[in-house]
Amino acid sequence: MGTPPQAPAVTLSGRTLITGIFGDPVEHSLSPAMHNAAYAALGIDRVYVPFHVPPAQLRSAIRAIPALGILGVNVTVPHKEHAARLIAHLSPEAKLLGATNCIVNRGAHLYGDNTDARGLELALRELGAAVGGGRVAIVIGAGGGAAAAVLASKRLGARRIVIANRTRRRAIGLASRFARPKPEVRGLDALLDRELLSGAALVINATSAGLSSSDFPALDYKSTPADCVFYDLLYAAAPSAFLKPAIALGRRSADGALMLLNQGVLAFRLFNRMTPPADVMRKTLFERLGRPLG
């Protein structure tokens, strides 16, 4: 094994401009590595800092953004939905999704946006997901990630979307946010419905399950078409329990690393009002995950 890639050296001064990420936990985040590599490549005096913000301190942390002159922050678990309720000025997308993953400092106002659906859409297009022609997009889960998955699927042209979730009431609430065609709501038994799965073009895991084999619901992978795409919003160095059976069958599969990369590029533009070197961010992220660029 080679030497792990080192973060670029950063020299801080009173002129250094700050961006960052609020999360709890946050030490695992790969966003600082991506953004700081982009700053180094551009040769600009900026830094991206991870801030550990417990839920009880989120309101205070957001209020501190203008006072400290922070250009903007990403917001990650468990703060996305709470942050949206604390920001007066939200993009239409953040309002629709009921969550924000970007807070941008625009002087007199803080502006909340959500780049998750756009990041996921770009990832699915790169994978060649084809959901047109009456084929089905299946979204597992009913939280904030599932909302982004539904919106991304609609933008890809899906006319039939099925939300499969353990709690039906929560899934109905999610489906009600979207205009026609409204997503269908099913229980987790949908994942064993051969007729439904035979028409699936896309299956997205938008739950916290999948990193271990013990807590992921049963899914009839063999009933899906050969060109069905499996996507896990979670990302890790190794394939998740959700993705392993799909990979074994030769299905196109990917995890949330591509989504993380794409939403990071979009966030960089929002914070800095400039285009980042996306190739540098991609190389840094994939090196940290210990995988080829693809």
Secondary structure, 3 states (H helix, E strand, C coil): CCCCCCCCCCCCCCCCEEEEEEECCCCCCCHHHHHHHHHHHHCCCEEEEEEECCHHHHHHHHHHHHHHCCCEEEECCCCHHHHHHHCCEECHHHHHHCCCCEEEEECCEEEEECCHHHHHHHHHHHHCCCCCCCCEEEEECCCHHHHHHHHHHHHCCCCEEEEECCCHHHHHHHHCCCCCCCCEEECHHHHHCHHHHHCEEEEEECCCCCCCCCCCCCCCHHHCCCCCEEEECCCCCCCCCCCHHHHHCCCEEECCHHHHHHHHHHHHHHHHCCCCCHHHHHHHHHHHHCCCCC
